């Protein structure tokens, strides 16, 4: 069987002008790993990431992976491993972002999430969580224990107002492990 351009039809996913999304993902994967002039080659083929011999044929790739679900693209579970059955899956962009070597994972009470995942769970901005992690213990930053009390001095307070701050408040703060914020 052949199409109107007299190309043999092997799988029907790469007909001129009608390449499927899965075929484009497969083709991009091959280019990243095998073509030095391709975008991303330095991060894939240039670092030794390869496509297994079986997947050089699109039909085998399609048979092993199935069609790409909407909103997902190919991801290597072991980011140092090759494109091959057993190491690849269809994943969302969020899952792929969490699978990077640079991602920091935090565990508290058996819950292990990325910093971004903890920020989502706590309902706070990522930058707020990053700031908390720099200043507080992990348990305090992730809401597992109360933060140390703080006495905050108004930024535009005059020297006289600063002097009048309650010594009792300062002592209470210090007794409870807190610090006086300038």
C-alpha positions as CSV (number, residue, x, y, z in Angstrom):
1,X,0.0,0.0,0.0
2,X,1.3,3.5,-0.8
3,X,0.0,7.0,-0.5
4,X,-0.5,9.5,-3.3
5,X,3.2,10.5,-3.3
6,X,4.2,6.9,-3.8
7,X,6.0,6.6,-0.4
8,X,5.6,3.2,1.2
9,X,3.4,3.5,4.3
10,X,5.0,1.7,7.3
11,X,3.1,3.2,10.2
12,X,1.1,6.2,8.8
13,X,2.5,8.6,11.3
14,X,5.0,10.5,9.1
15,X,3.0,11.2,5.9
16,X,4.1,14.4,4.3
17,X,2.4,17.3,6.1
18,X,0.7,15.0,8.6
19,X,3.3,13.9,11.1
20,X,1.8,12.9,14.4
21,X,2.9,14.5,17.7
22,X,4.4,11.1,18.8
23,X,6.4,10.9,15.6
24,X,7.7,14.5,16.1
25,X,8.8,13.6,19.7
26,X,10.6,10.5,18.4
27,X,12.3,12.4,15.7
28,X,13.4,15.1,18.1
29,X,14.7,12.5,20.4
30,X,16.8,11.0,17.6
31,X,18.1,14.4,16.5
32,X,19.1,15.4,20.1
33,X,21.1,12.2,20.4
34,X,22.6,11.7,17.0
35,X,22.9,15.1,15.1
36,X,25.6,17.4,16.4
37,X,23.9,20.4,14.7
38,X,20.6,19.7,16.4
39,X,19.3,21.9,19.2
40,X,20.1,20.2,22.5
41,X,22.7,17.8,21.2
42,X,25.3,19.2,23.7
43,X,22.9,18.1,26.5
44,X,22.1,14.7,25.1
45,X,24.3,13.1,22.4
46,X,27.2,15.3,23.4
47,X,27.0,13.8,26.9
48,X,26.8,10.3,25.7
49,X,23.0,9.8,25.9
50,X,21.9,7.4,23.2
51,X,18.7,5.9,21.7
52,X,18.6,2.1,21.9
53,X,18.9,0.2,18.6
54,X,15.3,-1.0,18.8
55,X,14.0,2.5,18.9
56,X,15.8,3.5,15.7
57,X,12.6,2.1,14.0
58,X,9.6,4.3,14.9
59,X,7.3,1.3,14.8
60,X,9.2,-0.3,17.7
61,X,9.2,3.0,19.6
62,X,5.4,3.3,19.1
63,X,4.8,-0.3,20.1
64,X,6.8,0.2,23.3
65,X,5.6,3.7,24.3
66,X,2.2,4.0,22.7
67,X,0.9,7.4,21.5
68,X,2.0,10.4,23.5
69,X,-0.8,11.5,25.8
70,X,-2.0,15.1,25.6
71,X,0.2,17.4,27.7
72,X,3.0,14.9,28.0
73,X,6.3,14.3,26.4
74,X,9.1,11.7,26.7
75,X,11.1,11.6,29.9
76,X,14.0,9.4,31.0
77,X,13.4,8.3,34.6
78,X,17.1,8.0,35.1
79,X,18.3,11.3,33.6
80,X,21.8,9.8,33.2
81,X,20.4,6.8,31.3
82,X,19.6,6.2,27.7
83,X,16.4,6.4,25.7
84,X,15.3,2.8,26.0
85,X,12.4,0.7,27.2
86,X,12.3,0.6,31.0
87,X,13.9,4.0,31.4
88,X,11.4,6.1,29.5
89,X,7.8,7.3,30.2
90,X,5.3,9.9,29.1
91,X,5.5,12.7,31.7
92,X,4.1,16.2,32.3
93,X,6.5,19.2,32.3
94,X,6.2,19.4,36.1
95,X,7.3,15.8,36.4
96,X,10.2,16.4,34.0
97,X,11.2,19.5,35.9
98,X,11.3,17.5,39.2
99,X,13.5,14.8,37.4
100,X,16.5,17.2,36.9
101,X,19.8,16.7,38.6
102,X,19.6,20.3,40.0
103,X,16.4,19.7,41.9
104,X,16.5,19.8,45.7
105,X,14.4,17.2,47.5
106,X,13.3,17.8,51.1
107,X,11.9,15.1,53.5
108,X,9.9,15.8,56.6
109,X,8.0,13.1,58.6
110,X,8.2,10.6,55.7
111,X,6.9,13.1,53.1
112,X,9.5,13.8,50.4
113,X,8.8,16.6,47.9
114,X,10.8,19.1,45.9
115,X,11.1,22.7,47.2
116,X,8.5,23.7,44.7
117,X,6.3,20.8,45.8
118,X,6.5,21.9,49.4
119,X,5.6,25.4,48.4
120,X,2.5,24.2,46.6
121,X,1.6,21.9,49.5
122,X,1.9,24.8,52.0
123,X,0.2,27.3,49.7
124,X,3.0,29.7,49.7
125,X,5.2,31.3,47.1
126,X,8.4,29.4,46.2
127,X,10.6,32.5,47.0
128,X,9.0,32.7,50.5
129,X,9.9,29.0,51.2
130,X,13.4,29.5,49.9
131,X,13.8,32.4,52.2
132,X,12.5,30.5,55.2
133,X,14.9,27.6,54.4
134,X,17.8,30.0,54.7
135,X,16.7,31.3,58.1
136,X,14.9,28.5,59.9
137,X,15.2,24.8,60.6
138,X,13.7,22.5,58.0
139,X,10.9,21.6,60.4
140,X,10.1,25.2,61.1
141,X,10.2,26.2,57.4
142,X,7.9,23.3,56.4
143,X,5.4,24.0,59.2
144,X,6.3,21.0,61.4
145,X,7.1,23.1,64.5
146,X,6.4,26.7,65.6
147,X,8.8,29.4,64.5
148,X,10.9,31.1,67.1
149,X,9.2,34.3,68.3
150,X,10.6,37.6,67.0
151,X,10.4,41.2,68.1
152,X,10.3,43.3,65.0
153,X,11.4,46.9,65.2
154,X,9.6,49.2,62.8
155,X,12.1,50.0,60.0
156,X,11.7,53.8,60.4
157,X,11.7,53.8,64.2
158,X,13.7,56.7,65.7
159,X,16.5,55.8,68.1
160,X,14.3,56.9,71.0
161,X,11.6,54.5,70.0
162,X,14.1,51.7,69.6
163,X,15.4,52.4,73.1
164,X,11.9,52.3,74.5
165,X,11.2,48.8,73.2
166,X,10.2,46.7,76.1
167,X,13.2,45.0,77.7
168,X,10.7,42.3,78.8
169,X,9.8,41.6,75.2
170,X,13.5,41.3,74.2
171,X,14.1,39.0,77.1
172,X,11.0,36.9,76.4
173,X,12.1,36.6,72.7
174,X,15.6,35.5,73.7
175,X,14.4,33.0,76.3
176,X,12.2,31.3,73.7
177,X,15.1,30.9,71.2
178,X,14.0,33.9,69.0
179,X,15.9,36.8,67.8
180,X,15.3,40.5,67.6
181,X,14.9,41.7,64.1
182,X,16.4,45.1,63.2
